[in-house]
Amino acid sequence: GENVEQHPSTLSVQEGDSAVIKCTYSDSASNYFPWYKQELGKRPQLIIDIRSNVGEKKDQRIAVTLNKTAKHFSLHITETQPEDSAVYFCAAQGASGYNKLIFGAGTRLAVHP
Amino acid sequence: DAGVIQSPRHEVTEMGQEVTLRCKPISGHNSLFWYRQTMMRGLELLIYFNNNVPIDDSGMPEDRFSAKMPNASFSTLKIQPSEPRDSAVYFCASSLSGGGGYTFGSGTRLTVV
């Protein structure tokens, strides 16, 4: 069935360093890949997304890359700040038209001052 | 728009009682999703609707769980009877079908004692 694997499960970095989170998906028909950030006690919020016809997308300090052949995509955060500390979820959406998202298990990122 | 609205924010109930969670999607969104979040299982898709019609309820854990969407602006998730292992945060999310990300509600934190 559909599956999204996410690594690492926890990530600890020093402020100013870069952080990379990687995901792989199983459904080759997946065509939309969002990333969500969830702060403690809050809802997941969309921070960046990429569609299958694009290889890379950047928004200030965050970027996402997609390798369709290998079926994996990654989130890159540069110049990390303490407020980047949160749980990050990747997700993959199939082509069914109903927008069903399959989420990865999440990565808990801790940015230390 | 006020976003996706869920109620109640917190619910504490005794084992065996019926619990009803409510969701109002963003106006104009025609896909609605119910997720359950726990530390052990992450974000699990329970059921989703498109144009008020249930499309896939294969994620509903047991017959004790049921969901309805009587109109485009309201959905309920009911657990009857509730059990302690149902304790979790339940999120509702909505989107426009045809591809794209979700907007999540603030969630309902359910505790069954």
HADDOCK unambig.tbl for C-alpha pairs under 7 A between the chains (distance, minus, plus):
assign (segid A and resid 34 and name CA) (segid B and resid 101 and name CA) 6.60 0.50 0.50
assign (segid A and resid 42 and name CA) (segid B and resid 106 and name CA) 6.54 0.50 0.50
assign (segid A and resid 43 and name CA) (segid B and resid 104 and name CA) 6.32 0.50 0.50
assign (segid A and resid 43 and name CA) (segid B and resid 105 and name CA) 6.60 0.50 0.50
assign (segid A and resid 43 and name CA) (segid B and resid 106 and name CA) 5.21 0.50 0.50
assign (segid A and resid 43 and name CA) (segid B and resid 107 and name CA) 6.73 0.50 0.50
assign (segid A and resid 44 and name CA) (segid B and resid 104 and name CA) 6.52 0.50 0.50
assign (segid A and resid 97 and name CA) (segid B and resid 97 and name CA) 5.95 0.50 0.50
assign (segid A and resid 97 and name CA) (segid B and resid 98 and name CA) 4.82 0.50 0.50
assign (segid A and resid 97 and name CA) (segid B and resid 99 and name CA) 6.24 0.50 0.50
assign (segid A and resid 98 and name CA) (segid B and resid 31 and name CA) 6.85 0.50 0.50
assign (segid A and resid 98 and name CA) (segid B and resid 50 and name CA) 6.72 0.50 0.50
assign (segid A and resid 98 and name CA) (segid B and resid 97 and name CA) 5.24 0.50 0.50
assign (segid A and resid 98 and name CA) (segid B and resid 98 and name CA) 6.52 0.50 0.50
assign (segid A and resid 99 and name CA) (segid B and resid 97 and name CA) 5.74 0.50 0.50
assign (segid A and resid 99 and name CA) (segid B and resid 98 and name CA) 6.62 0.50 0.50
assign (segid A and resid 99 and name CA) (segid B and resid 99 and name CA) 5.30 0.50 0.50
assign (segid A and resid 99 and name CA) (segid B and resid 100 and name CA) 6.47 0.50 0.50
assign (segid A and resid 103 and name CA) (segid B and resid 43 and name CA) 6.65 0.50 0.50
assign (segid A and resid 105 and name CA) (segid B and resid 42 and name CA) 5.54 0.50 0.50
